[in-house]
Amino acid sequence: MKILSKFGLLSCMVFLLVNCSEPSNTENTPPQEVTTPPMANQPPPKPENQCQLTMGWDPWEPYQYLTPEDQVRGLEIDLVKAMATIAGCELTFVQKNWMNLLDDVRNGNIDLLGGASKTSAREKFAFFSDYYRQESFVLYVRKNEANKYTQSKLTDILTGEFKLGVTENYIYGEMVTNLQDSEPFKDKFVSVPTSEVNFYNLIQNQIDGFLEDPFVAGYTIKRKGLQGQIEAHPIKIHSGDVALMFSKKSVKPETVVAFNRALHQLQQSGDYQKILDKYRF
């Protein structure tokens, strides 16, 4: 019994020595993360969208306008939104005048603008998408007078007593610009500060016709109830193509590529034409 007791005592001493000689790793062991399962009725968190873009806009119905509910709508907005959705981007909107918006793109304060003409000066600070919309102008005259002017060229119409209304700061294309600057024709143009003045001047017989974007004219004629007073003449003037303009300071080139692919997908699916037809009056 004594031998067993000594052996047991020795075993206990060895056990204590071994445990004392090995320092505890408790302080160096990182605590295990305890995860709490979400509640059954709690929806899973949404993944963050990696493409967040700010689009600048200025009012120009029906391309861009604000609804009574403070929602930005319009043909231009619908086209860009459709491209952004396919490209995996979310849009927010900032309203300013066009010159301030250009400065914001240059400085990277906003990411993109719609309806932009590509120029070498702008390409220094902006990427441009593929052209996504044509800009053109149609000649509008008083109702039942389209047949009165049988000429197929604007130059031939202006040779007579015809007075043509135009809007200041509109870019109608090289052909119209040359006519405005030429001695035989420059007095034929009547310039006004806003396009709606042309509608009034035509009805009041102060001009014989005016040039306007067909979507803008159709929208204005319907809104003002002028269907019985104004009609379109067959003359149509193509002024150029427009693209999306992206800030080089805030947008990656691959984002522009994604928008180009989205545009082509919209065109091939027929959704592009559906958006245009929605605003054609």
CYANA upper distance limits for C-alpha pairs under 8 A (distance plus 0.5 A):
  1 MET  CA      5 SER  CA      6.68
  2 LYS  CA      6 LYS  CA      6.70
  3 ILE  CA      7 PHE  CA      6.67
  4 LEU  CA      8 GLY  CA      6.52
  5 SER  CA      9 LEU  CA      6.56
  6 LYS  CA     10 LEU  CA      6.63
  7 PHE  CA     11 SER  CA      6.73
  8 GLY  CA     12 CYS  CA      6.86
  9 LEU  CA     13 MET  CA      6.89
 10 LEU  CA     14 VAL  CA      6.81
 11 SER  CA     15 PHE  CA      6.72
 12 CYS  CA     16 LEU  CA      6.75
 13 MET  CA     17 LEU  CA      6.71
 14 VAL  CA     18 VAL  CA      6.69
 15 PHE  CA     19 ASN  CA      6.84
 16 LEU  CA     20 CYS  CA      6.63
 17 LEU  CA     21 SER  CA      6.66
 18 VAL  CA     22 GLU  CA      7.21
 19 ASN  CA     23 PRO  CA      8.44
 25 ASN  CA     29 THR  CA      6.55
 38 PRO  CA     42 GLN  CA      7.07
 49 ASN  CA     88 GLY  CA      8.22
 49 ASN  CA     89 CYS  CA      7.65
 49 ASN  CA     90 GLU  CA      7.93
 50 GLN  CA     89 CYS  CA      8.00
 51 CYS  CA     88 GLY  CA      7.19
 51 CYS  CA     89 CYS  CA      5.10
 51 CYS  CA     90 GLU  CA      6.81
 52 GLN  CA     89 CYS  CA      6.22
 52 GLN  CA     90 GLU  CA      5.50
 52 GLN  CA     91 LEU  CA      6.69
 52 GLN  CA     92 THR  CA      8.38
 53 LEU  CA     89 CYS  CA      7.38
 53 LEU  CA     90 GLU  CA      6.63
 53 LEU  CA     91 LEU  CA      5.53
 53 LEU  CA     92 THR  CA      6.93
 53 LEU  CA    110 ILE  CA      8.23
 53 LEU  CA    111 ASP  CA      6.29
 53 LEU  CA    112 LEU  CA      7.96
 54 THR  CA     91 LEU  CA      6.14
 54 THR  CA     92 THR  CA      5.32
 54 THR  CA     93 PHE  CA      6.11
 54 THR  CA     94 VAL  CA      7.50
 54 THR  CA    110 ILE  CA      5.84
 54 THR  CA    111 ASP  CA      5.69
 54 THR  CA    112 LEU  CA      7.07
 55 MET  CA     91 LEU  CA      7.11
 55 MET  CA     92 THR  CA      6.65
 55 MET  CA     93 PHE  CA      5.41
 55 MET  CA     94 VAL  CA      6.71
 55 MET  CA    110 ILE  CA      6.85
 55 MET  CA    111 ASP  CA      6.51
 55 MET  CA    112 LEU  CA      5.46
 55 MET  CA    113 LEU  CA      6.23
 55 MET  CA    114 GLY  CA      8.47
 56 GLY  CA     93 PHE  CA      6.26
 56 GLY  CA     94 VAL  CA      5.26
 56 GLY  CA     95 GLN  CA      6.29
 56 GLY  CA     96 LYS  CA      7.53
 56 GLY  CA    101 LEU  CA      6.66
 56 GLY  CA    110 ILE  CA      7.13
 56 GLY  CA    111 ASP  CA      8.31
 56 GLY  CA    112 LEU  CA      6.93
 56 GLY  CA    113 LEU  CA      5.93
 56 GLY  CA    114 GLY  CA      8.40
 57 TRP  CA     64 GLN  CA      7.50
 57 TRP  CA     93 PHE  CA      7.60
 57 TRP  CA     94 VAL  CA      6.76
 57 TRP  CA     95 GLN  CA      5.52
 57 TRP  CA     96 LYS  CA      6.90
 57 TRP  CA     97 ASN  CA      8.11
 57 TRP  CA     98 TRP  CA      8.05
 57 TRP  CA    101 LEU  CA      8.05
 57 TRP  CA    113 LEU  CA      7.31
 57 TRP  CA    114 GLY  CA      8.11
 58 ASP  CA     64 GLN  CA      7.31
 58 ASP  CA     65 TYR  CA      8.18
 58 ASP  CA     95 GLN  CA      6.02
 58 ASP  CA     96 LYS  CA      6.11
 58 ASP  CA     97 ASN  CA      6.04
 58 ASP  CA     98 TRP  CA      6.93
 59 PRO  CA     63 TYR  CA      8.38
 59 PRO  CA     64 GLN  CA      5.77
 59 PRO  CA     65 TYR  CA      5.50
 59 PRO  CA     66 LEU  CA      8.05
 59 PRO  CA     95 GLN  CA      8.47
 60 TRP  CA     64 GLN  CA      5.59
 60 TRP  CA     65 TYR  CA      6.66
 61 GLU  CA     65 TYR  CA      6.13
 61 GLU  CA     74 GLY  CA      7.54
 61 GLU  CA    216 VAL  CA      6.80
 61 GLU  CA    219 TYR  CA      7.99
 62 PRO  CA     74 GLY  CA      5.78
 62 PRO  CA     75 LEU  CA      6.73
 62 PRO  CA    215 PHE  CA      7.38
 62 PRO  CA    216 VAL  CA      6.56
 62 PRO  CA    219 TYR  CA      7.02
 62 PRO  CA    279 TYR  CA      7.68
 63 TYR  CA     73 ARG  CA      8.24
 63 TYR  CA     74 GLY  CA      5.02
 63 TYR  CA     75 LEU  CA      5.02
 63 TYR  CA     76 GLU  CA      5.32
 63 TYR  CA     77 ILE  CA      7.46
 63 TYR  CA    216 VAL  CA      8.32
 64 GLN  CA     72 VAL  CA      7.45
 64 GLN  CA     73 ARG  CA      6.32
 64 GLN  CA     74 GLY  CA      5.06
 64 GLN  CA     75 LEU  CA      7.26
 64 GLN  CA     76 GLU  CA      6.62
 64 GLN  CA     77 ILE  CA      6.76
 65 TYR  CA     72 VAL  CA      6.29
 65 TYR  CA     73 ARG  CA      6.02
 65 TYR  CA     74 GLY  CA      6.52
 66 LEU  CA     70 ASP  CA      6.11
 66 LEU  CA     71 GLN  CA      5.97
 66 LEU  CA     72 VAL  CA      5.20
 66 LEU  CA     73 ARG  CA      6.63
 67 THR  CA     71 GLN  CA      5.69
 67 THR  CA     72 VAL  CA      6.96
 67 THR  CA     73 ARG  CA      7.38
 72 VAL  CA     77 ILE  CA      7.78
 72 VAL  CA     93 PHE  CA      8.19
 73 ARG  CA     77 ILE  CA      6.19
 73 ARG  CA     78 ASP  CA      7.36
 74 GLY  CA     78 ASP  CA      6.53
 75 LEU  CA     79 LEU  CA      6.77
 75 LEU  CA    275 ILE  CA      7.32
 75 LEU  CA    276 LEU  CA      7.30
 75 LEU  CA    279 TYR  CA      6.98
 76 GLU  CA     80 VAL  CA      6.78
 76 GLU  CA    114 GLY  CA      7.47
 76 GLU  CA    115 GLY  CA      8.10
 77 ILE  CA     81 LYS  CA      6.45
 78 ASP  CA     82 ALA  CA      6.59
 78 ASP  CA    275 ILE  CA      7.54
 79 LEU  CA     83 MET  CA      6.88
 79 LEU  CA    272 TYR  CA      7.72
 79 LEU  CA    275 ILE  CA      7.45
 80 VAL  CA     84 ALA  CA      6.54
 80 VAL  CA    114 GLY  CA      8.09
 81 LYS  CA     85 THR  CA      6.63
 81 LYS  CA     91 LEU  CA      7.82
 82 ALA  CA     86 ILE  CA      7.04
 82 ALA  CA    266 LEU  CA      8.32
 83 MET  CA     87 ALA  CA      6.62
 83 MET  CA    259 PHE  CA      6.36
 83 MET  CA    262 ALA  CA      5.57
 83 MET  CA    263 LEU  CA      6.31
 83 MET  CA    266 LEU  CA      7.96
 84 ALA  CA     88 GLY  CA      6.54
 84 ALA  CA     89 CYS  CA      5.46
 84 ALA  CA     90 GLU  CA      7.04
 84 ALA  CA     91 LEU  CA      7.87
 84 ALA  CA    259 PHE  CA      7.18
 84 ALA  CA    262 ALA  CA      8.06
 85 THR  CA     89 CYS  CA      6.31
 85 THR  CA     90 GLU  CA      7.53
 86 ILE  CA    259 PHE  CA      8.36
 86 ILE  CA    262 ALA  CA      6.02
 87 ALA  CA    255 THR  CA      8.20
 87 ALA  CA    258 ALA  CA      5.72
 87 ALA  CA    259 PHE  CA      6.19
 87 ALA  CA    261 ARG  CA      8.28
 87 ALA  CA    262 ALA  CA      6.42
 96 LYS  CA    100 ASN  CA      6.83
 96 LYS  CA    101 LEU  CA      6.61
 97 ASN  CA    101 LEU  CA      6.74
 98 TRP  CA    102 LEU  CA      6.78
 99 MET  CA    103 ASP  CA      6.98
100 ASN  CA    104 ASP  CA      6.76
101 LEU  CA    105 VAL  CA      6.82
101 LEU  CA    110 ILE  CA      8.23
101 LEU  CA    113 LEU  CA      8.24
102 LEU  CA    106 ARG  CA      6.75
103 ASP  CA    107 ASN  CA      6.69
104 ASP  CA    108 GLY  CA      6.34
104 ASP  CA    109 ASN  CA      5.31
104 ASP  CA    110 ILE  CA      6.00
105 VAL  CA    109 ASN  CA      6.62
105 VAL  CA    110 ILE  CA      5.82
105 VAL  CA    111 ASP  CA      6.58
105 VAL  CA    112 LEU  CA      7.12
105 VAL  CA    113 LEU  CA      8.31
105 VAL  CA    125 PHE  CA      8.24
105 VAL  CA    126 ALA  CA      7.83
105 VAL  CA    246 PHE  CA      7.54
105 VAL  CA    247 SER  CA      5.43
106 ARG  CA    125 PHE  CA      6.00
106 ARG  CA    126 ALA  CA      7.54
106 ARG  CA    247 SER  CA      6.71
106 ARG  CA    248 LYS  CA      8.22
106 ARG  CA    249 LYS  CA      8.06
107 ASN  CA    247 SER  CA      8.21
107 ASN  CA    249 LYS  CA      7.39
108 GLY  CA    247 SER  CA      6.16
108 GLY  CA    248 LYS  CA      7.73
108 GLY  CA    249 LYS  CA      5.44
108 GLY  CA    250 SER  CA      5.79
109 ASN  CA    250 SER  CA      8.34
110 ILE  CA    247 SER  CA      7.72
110 ILE  CA    250 SER  CA      8.24
111 ASP  CA    246 PHE  CA      6.03
111 ASP  CA    247 SER  CA      5.68
111 ASP  CA    250 SER  CA      6.58
111 ASP  CA    251 VAL  CA      6.89
112 LEU  CA    244 LEU  CA      7.25
112 LEU  CA    245 MET  CA      5.81
112 LEU  CA    246 PHE  CA      4.85
112 LEU  CA    247 SER  CA      6.67
113 LEU  CA    244 LEU  CA      6.28
113 LEU  CA    245 MET  CA      5.71
113 LEU  CA    246 PHE  CA      7.27
114 GLY  CA    242 VAL  CA      8.39
114 GLY  CA    243 ALA  CA      7.03
114 GLY  CA    244 LEU  CA      5.20
114 GLY  CA    245 MET  CA      6.96
115 GLY  CA    133 ARG  CA      8.23
115 GLY  CA    242 VAL  CA      5.62
115 GLY  CA    243 ALA  CA      6.25
115 GLY  CA    244 LEU  CA      6.79
116 ALA  CA    242 VAL  CA      5.61
116 ALA  CA    243 ALA  CA      5.74
116 ALA  CA    244 LEU  CA      6.48
116 ALA  CA    245 MET  CA      6.70
117 SER  CA    240 GLY  CA      8.31
117 SER  CA    241 ASP  CA      7.37
117 SER  CA    242 VAL  CA      5.49
117 SER  CA    243 ALA  CA      6.86
118 LYS  CA    122 ARG  CA      7.27
118 LYS  CA    123 GLU  CA      7.65
118 LYS  CA    128 PHE  CA      7.48
118 LYS  CA    242 VAL  CA      7.70
118 LYS  CA    243 ALA  CA      7.60
119 THR  CA    123 GLU  CA      6.73
120 SER  CA    124 LYS  CA      7.36
121 ALA  CA    125 PHE  CA      8.46
122 ARG  CA    126 ALA  CA      6.41
123 GLU  CA    127 PHE  CA      6.76
123 GLU  CA    128 PHE  CA      8.02
125 PHE  CA    247 SER  CA      6.89
125 PHE  CA    248 LYS  CA      6.11
125 PHE  CA    249 LYS  CA      8.13
126 ALA  CA    245 MET  CA      6.55
126 ALA  CA    246 PHE  CA      5.76
126 ALA  CA    247 SER  CA      5.19
126 ALA  CA    248 LYS  CA      5.50
127 PHE  CA    245 MET  CA      6.27
127 PHE  CA    246 PHE  CA      5.47
127 PHE  CA    247 SER  CA      6.90
127 PHE  CA    248 LYS  CA      6.66
127 PHE  CA    253 PRO  CA      7.96
127 PHE  CA    256 VAL  CA      7.91
128 PHE  CA    243 ALA  CA      6.70
128 PHE  CA    244 LEU  CA      6.17
128 PHE  CA    245 MET  CA      5.25
128 PHE  CA    246 PHE  CA      6.72
128 PHE  CA    256 VAL  CA      7.95
129 SER  CA    243 ALA  CA      5.99
129 SER  CA    244 LEU  CA      5.70
129 SER  CA    245 MET  CA      7.13
129 SER  CA    246 PHE  CA      8.45
129 SER  CA    256 VAL  CA      6.51
129 SER  CA    257 VAL  CA      8.11
129 SER  CA    259 PHE  CA      7.69
129 SER  CA    260 ASN  CA      6.62
130 ASP  CA    243 ALA  CA      6.48
130 ASP  CA    244 LEU  CA      8.11
130 ASP  CA    260 ASN  CA      6.54
131 TYR  CA    241 ASP  CA      6.53
131 TYR  CA    242 VAL  CA      5.87
131 TYR  CA    243 ALA  CA      4.99
131 TYR  CA    244 LEU  CA      8.10
132 TYR  CA    241 ASP  CA      7.97
132 TYR  CA    242 VAL  CA      6.84
132 TYR  CA    243 ALA  CA      6.16
132 TYR  CA    244 LEU  CA      8.30
132 TYR  CA    263 LEU  CA      7.67
133 ARG  CA    241 ASP  CA      6.38
133 ARG  CA    242 VAL  CA      6.04
133 ARG  CA    243 ALA  CA      7.54
134 GLN  CA    238 HIS  CA      8.14
134 GLN  CA    239 SER  CA      8.47
134 GLN  CA    240 GLY  CA      6.63
134 GLN  CA    241 ASP  CA      4.91
134 GLN  CA    242 VAL  CA      6.74
135 GLU  CA    213 ASP  CA      7.94
135 GLU  CA    238 HIS  CA      6.77
135 GLU  CA    239 SER  CA      6.18
135 GLU  CA    240 GLY  CA      5.92
135 GLU  CA    241 ASP  CA      6.17
135 GLU  CA    242 VAL  CA      7.50
136 SER  CA    172 TYR  CA      8.25
136 SER  CA    213 ASP  CA      6.48
136 SER  CA    214 PRO  CA      7.96
136 SER  CA    236 LYS  CA      7.40
136 SER  CA    237 ILE  CA      5.96
136 SER  CA    238 HIS  CA      4.76
136 SER  CA    239 SER  CA      5.74
136 SER  CA    240 GLY  CA      7.58
137 PHE  CA    172 TYR  CA      7.62
137 PHE  CA    211 LEU  CA      6.29
137 PHE  CA    212 GLU  CA      5.48
137 PHE  CA    213 ASP  CA      5.03
137 PHE  CA    214 PRO  CA      6.79
137 PHE  CA    236 LYS  CA      6.27
137 PHE  CA    237 ILE  CA      5.60
137 PHE  CA    238 HIS  CA      6.95
137 PHE  CA    239 SER  CA      7.73
138 VAL  CA    211 LEU  CA      6.01
138 VAL  CA    212 GLU  CA      6.09
138 VAL  CA    213 ASP  CA      6.77
138 VAL  CA    214 PRO  CA      6.53
138 VAL  CA    232 ALA  CA      7.34
138 VAL  CA    233 HIS  CA      7.50
138 VAL  CA    234 PRO  CA      8.03
138 VAL  CA    235 ILE  CA      6.56
138 VAL  CA    236 LYS  CA      5.04
138 VAL  CA    237 ILE  CA      6.77
139 LEU  CA    209 GLY  CA      7.04
139 LEU  CA    210 PHE  CA      6.18
139 LEU  CA    211 LEU  CA      5.23
139 LEU  CA    212 GLU  CA      7.24
139 LEU  CA    232 ALA  CA      6.54
139 LEU  CA    233 HIS  CA      5.81
139 LEU  CA    234 PRO  CA      7.82
139 LEU  CA    235 ILE  CA      6.30
139 LEU  CA    236 LYS  CA      7.06
140 TYR  CA    209 GLY  CA      5.84
140 TYR  CA    210 PHE  CA      5.91
140 TYR  CA    211 LEU  CA      6.79
140 TYR  CA    212 GLU  CA      7.89
140 TYR  CA    230 ILE  CA      7.25
140 TYR  CA    231 GLU  CA      6.20
140 TYR  CA    232 ALA  CA      4.99
140 TYR  CA    233 HIS  CA      6.11
141 VAL  CA    145 GLU  CA      6.90
141 VAL  CA    146 ALA  CA      6.90
141 VAL  CA    202 LEU  CA      7.73
141 VAL  CA    208 ASP  CA      6.75
141 VAL  CA    209 GLY  CA      4.97
141 VAL  CA    210 PHE  CA      7.40
141 VAL  CA    230 ILE  CA      6.33
141 VAL  CA    231 GLU  CA      6.19
141 VAL  CA    232 ALA  CA      6.81
141 VAL  CA    233 HIS  CA      7.12
142 ARG  CA    146 ALA  CA      7.97
142 ARG  CA    202 LEU  CA      7.33
142 ARG  CA    203 ILE  CA      7.48
142 ARG  CA    208 ASP  CA      7.90
142 ARG  CA    209 GLY  CA      7.70
142 ARG  CA    229 GLN  CA      6.28
142 ARG  CA    230 ILE  CA      5.06
142 ARG  CA    231 GLU  CA      6.54
143 LYS  CA    228 GLY  CA      6.93
143 LYS  CA    229 GLN  CA      5.32
143 LYS  CA    230 ILE  CA      5.11
143 LYS  CA    231 GLU  CA      5.65
144 ASN  CA    148 LYS  CA      8.47
144 ASN  CA    231 GLU  CA      7.93
145 GLU  CA    149 TYR  CA      7.62
146 ALA  CA    150 THR  CA      8.08
146 ALA  CA    231 GLU  CA      7.81
146 ALA  CA    232 ALA  CA      7.60
146 ALA  CA    233 HIS  CA      5.71
146 ALA  CA    234 PRO  CA      8.33
149 TYR  CA    157 ILE  CA      7.43
151 GLN  CA    156 ASP  CA      6.62
151 GLN  CA    157 ILE  CA      6.58
152 SER  CA    156 ASP  CA      8.02
152 SER  CA    234 PRO  CA      8.14
152 SER  CA    235 ILE  CA      6.79
153 LYS  CA    157 ILE  CA      7.16
153 LYS  CA    235 ILE  CA      7.38
154 LEU  CA    158 LEU  CA      6.75
154 LEU  CA    235 ILE  CA      7.68
155 THR  CA    159 THR  CA      6.89
155 THR  CA    179 LEU  CA      8.40
156 ASP  CA    160 GLY  CA      8.15
157 ILE  CA    162 PHE  CA      7.09
158 LEU  CA    162 PHE  CA      5.85
158 LEU  CA    163 LYS  CA      7.78
158 LEU  CA    164 LEU  CA      8.35
158 LEU  CA    185 PHE  CA      7.48
158 LEU  CA    188 LYS  CA      7.24
159 THR  CA    185 PHE  CA      8.21
162 PHE  CA    188 LYS  CA      7.30
162 PHE  CA    207 ILE  CA      8.04
162 PHE  CA    208 ASP  CA      6.30
162 PHE  CA    209 GLY  CA      8.26
163 LYS  CA    188 LYS  CA      5.51
163 LYS  CA    189 PHE  CA      6.57
163 LYS  CA    190 VAL  CA      7.39
163 LYS  CA    207 ILE  CA      5.49
163 LYS  CA    208 ASP  CA      5.76
163 LYS  CA    209 GLY  CA      7.24
164 LEU  CA    188 LYS  CA      6.53
164 LEU  CA    189 PHE  CA      5.43
164 LEU  CA    190 VAL  CA      6.43
164 LEU  CA    207 ILE  CA      6.49
164 LEU  CA    208 ASP  CA      6.65
164 LEU  CA    209 GLY  CA      5.69
164 LEU  CA    210 PHE  CA      5.67
164 LEU  CA    211 LEU  CA      8.02
165 GLY  CA    189 PHE  CA      6.39
165 GLY  CA    190 VAL  CA      5.25
165 GLY  CA    191 SER  CA      6.47
165 GLY  CA    192 VAL  CA      7.91
165 GLY  CA    198 ASN  CA      6.39
165 GLY  CA    207 ILE  CA      6.80
165 GLY  CA    208 ASP  CA      8.32
165 GLY  CA    209 GLY  CA      6.61
165 GLY  CA    210 PHE  CA      4.71
165 GLY  CA    211 LEU  CA      7.07
166 VAL  CA    170 TYR  CA      8.30
166 VAL  CA    189 PHE  CA      7.23
166 VAL  CA    190 VAL  CA      6.60
166 VAL  CA    191 SER  CA      5.47
166 VAL  CA    192 VAL  CA      6.94
166 VAL  CA    195 SER  CA      7.98
166 VAL  CA    198 ASN  CA      7.73
166 VAL  CA    210 PHE  CA      6.46
166 VAL  CA    211 LEU  CA      6.49
166 VAL  CA    212 GLU  CA      8.37
167 THR  CA    191 SER  CA      5.97
167 THR  CA    192 VAL  CA      5.56
167 THR  CA    193 PRO  CA      6.38
167 THR  CA    194 THR  CA      6.40
167 THR  CA    195 SER  CA      5.97
167 THR  CA    198 ASN  CA      8.31
168 GLU  CA    191 SER  CA      6.44
168 GLU  CA    192 VAL  CA      6.38
168 GLU  CA    193 PRO  CA      5.85
168 GLU  CA    194 THR  CA      7.66
171 ILE  CA    177 THR  CA      8.43
171 ILE  CA    239 SER  CA      7.79
172 TYR  CA    176 VAL  CA      6.43
172 TYR  CA    177 THR  CA      7.38
172 TYR  CA    237 ILE  CA      8.26
172 TYR  CA    238 HIS  CA      8.43
172 TYR  CA    239 SER  CA      5.83
173 GLY  CA    177 THR  CA      6.75
173 GLY  CA    237 ILE  CA      8.39
173 GLY  CA    238 HIS  CA      7.57
173 GLY  CA    239 SER  CA      4.65
173 GLY  CA    240 GLY  CA      7.36
174 GLU  CA    178 ASN  CA      6.61
174 GLU  CA    239 SER  CA      7.85
175 MET  CA    179 LEU  CA      6.95
176 VAL  CA    180 GLN  CA      6.70
177 THR  CA    181 ASP  CA      6.82
178 ASN  CA    182 SER  CA      6.58
179 LEU  CA    185 PHE  CA      6.24
179 LEU  CA    186 LYS  CA      6.85
180 GLN  CA    185 PHE  CA      6.79
180 GLN  CA    186 LYS  CA      4.96
180 GLN  CA    187 ASP  CA      8.44
180 GLN  CA    189 PHE  CA      7.41
181 ASP  CA    185 PHE  CA      8.15
181 ASP  CA    186 LYS  CA      6.27
182 SER  CA    186 LYS  CA      6.19
183 GLU  CA    187 ASP  CA      8.36
185 PHE  CA    189 PHE  CA      7.99
190 VAL  CA    207 ILE  CA      8.09
192 VAL  CA    197 VAL  CA      7.05
192 VAL  CA    198 ASN  CA      7.63
193 PRO  CA    197 VAL  CA      8.15
194 THR  CA    198 ASN  CA      8.25
195 SER  CA    199 PHE  CA      7.96
195 SER  CA    212 GLU  CA      8.21
196 GLU  CA    200 TYR  CA      7.35
196 GLU  CA    220 THR  CA      8.42
197 VAL  CA    201 ASN  CA      6.62
198 ASN  CA    202 LEU  CA      6.55
198 ASN  CA    210 PHE  CA      6.91
199 PHE  CA    203 ILE  CA      6.91
199 PHE  CA    210 PHE  CA      8.48
200 TYR  CA    204 GLN  CA      6.65
201 ASN  CA    205 ASN  CA      6.64
201 ASN  CA    206 GLN  CA      5.51
201 ASN  CA    207 ILE  CA      6.37
202 LEU  CA    206 GLN  CA      6.41
202 LEU  CA    207 ILE  CA      5.62
202 LEU  CA    208 ASP  CA      6.57
202 LEU  CA    209 GLY  CA      6.69
202 LEU  CA    210 PHE  CA      8.11
203 ILE  CA    229 GLN  CA      7.66
203 ILE  CA    230 ILE  CA      8.39
212 GLU  CA    216 VAL  CA      7.48
212 GLU  CA    217 ALA  CA      6.50
213 ASP  CA    217 ALA  CA      6.51
214 PRO  CA    218 GLY  CA      6.36
215 PHE  CA    219 TYR  CA      6.58
215 PHE  CA    279 TYR  CA      7.28
215 PHE  CA    280 ARG  CA      6.49
215 PHE  CA    281 PHE  CA      7.61
216 VAL  CA    220 THR  CA      6.60
217 ALA  CA    221 ILE  CA      6.44
218 GLY  CA    222 LYS  CA      6.71
218 GLY  CA    280 ARG  CA      7.44
218 GLY  CA    281 PHE  CA      5.41
219 TYR  CA    223 ARG  CA      6.58
219 TYR  CA    279 TYR  CA      8.22
219 TYR  CA    280 ARG  CA      8.28
219 TYR  CA    281 PHE  CA      6.71
220 THR  CA    224 LYS  CA      6.47
221 ILE  CA    225 GLY  CA      6.32
221 ILE  CA    226 LEU  CA      5.37
221 ILE  CA    227 GLN  CA      6.51
221 ILE  CA    230 ILE  CA      8.07
222 LYS  CA    226 LEU  CA      6.86
222 LYS  CA    227 GLN  CA      7.03
222 LYS  CA    281 PHE  CA      7.86
226 LEU  CA    230 ILE  CA      6.61
227 GLN  CA    231 GLU  CA      7.69
246 PHE  CA    251 VAL  CA      6.91
246 PHE  CA    256 VAL  CA      8.02
247 SER  CA    251 VAL  CA      6.27
248 LYS  CA    252 LYS  CA      7.67
251 VAL  CA    255 THR  CA      7.30
251 VAL  CA    256 VAL  CA      8.47
252 LYS  CA    256 VAL  CA      7.69
253 PRO  CA    257 VAL  CA      7.05
254 GLU  CA    258 ALA  CA      6.71
255 THR  CA    259 PHE  CA      6.89
256 VAL  CA    260 ASN  CA      6.82
257 VAL  CA    261 ARG  CA      6.84
258 ALA  CA    262 ALA  CA      6.69
259 PHE  CA    263 LEU  CA      6.61
260 ASN  CA    264 HIS  CA      6.90
261 ARG  CA    265 GLN  CA      6.72
262 ALA  CA    266 LEU  CA      6.71
263 LEU  CA    267 GLN  CA      6.78
264 HIS  CA    268 GLN  CA      6.62
265 GLN  CA    269 SER  CA      6.56
266 LEU  CA    270 GLY  CA      6.75
266 LEU  CA    271 ASP  CA      5.78
266 LEU  CA    272 TYR  CA      5.56
267 GLN  CA    271 ASP  CA      6.95
267 GLN  CA    272 TYR  CA      5.53
267 GLN  CA    273 GLN  CA      7.58
270 GLY  CA    274 LYS  CA      7.00
271 ASP  CA    275 ILE  CA      6.90
272 TYR  CA    276 LEU  CA      7.13
273 GLN  CA    277 ASP  CA      6.61
274 LYS  CA    278 LYS  CA      6.69
275 ILE  CA    279 TYR  CA      7.57
276 LEU  CA    280 ARG  CA      6.97
